[in-house]
Amino acid sequence: MDDVLQVLRETDGFVIEPLVWDTVSRIQEMSSLFDMHDRLITAEALIRGVPLITVDQAIVASGLVPVVW
């Protein structure tokens, strides 16, 4: 795992962002998503105002965020 993280750190255009309270506080709005990780990913997309690139059917079916795929 350390090797993967190191490659990501050295990759141009890839930024590892911290998990912040704004994101965590939004997950309670997403009761239609069972998985905590799906809620965090969706909340982050909403905060940033961007669509998600995903085929995760739970996220797609939720209609909470625009999805591209």
C-alpha positions in Angstrom: 0.0 0.0 0.0 2.9 2.4 0.8 4.1 1.9 -2.8 0.7 2.9 -4.2 0.5 6.0 -2.1 4.0 7.0 -3.1 3.1 6.7 -6.8 0.0 8.7 -6.2 1.9 11.4 -4.4 4.3 11.7 -7.3 1.6 11.8 -10.0 0.9 15.2 -11.6 -2.7 16.2 -11.4 -3.5 13.8 -8.5 -4.2 15.3 -5.1 -4.9 13.4 -1.9 -7.4 15.5 0.1 -8.1 15.1 3.8 -11.5 14.0 5.1 -13.0 17.2 6.5 -15.9 18.0 8.7 -18.0 19.6 5.9 -18.0 16.3 4.1 -18.7 14.2 7.2 -21.6 16.4 8.2 -23.3 16.0 4.9 -23.6 12.2 5.0 -26.7 12.3 7.2 -28.5 13.8 4.3 -27.9 10.7 2.2 -30.1 8.1 3.9 -30.8 6.5 0.5 -27.2 5.3 0.4 -26.5 2.4 2.8 -22.7 2.3 2.3 -20.7 4.9 4.4 -18.1 5.2 1.6 -20.7 5.9 -1.0 -22.1 8.6 1.2 -18.7 10.2 1.7 -17.9 10.1 -2.0 -21.3 11.6 -2.9 -21.0 14.3 -0.3 -17.6 15.3 -1.6 -18.9 15.6 -5.1 -21.8 17.7 -4.0 -19.6 20.0 -2.0 -17.3 20.4 -4.9 -20.1 20.8 -7.4 -18.9 18.1 -9.7 -20.4 15.0 -11.2 -19.0 11.5 -10.3 -17.5 9.1 -12.8 -18.9 5.9 -11.4 -20.9 2.8 -12.3 -21.8 2.2 -8.7 -25.5 1.4 -9.0 -26.4 2.6 -5.5 -25.0 6.1 -6.2 -26.6 6.2 -9.7 -30.0 5.1 -8.4 -29.9 7.6 -5.5 -30.1 10.5 -7.9 -28.3 12.6 -5.3 -25.4 13.7 -7.6 -25.0 13.9 -11.4 -23.2 10.8 -12.7 -21.0 10.4 -15.8 -20.4 7.0 -17.3 
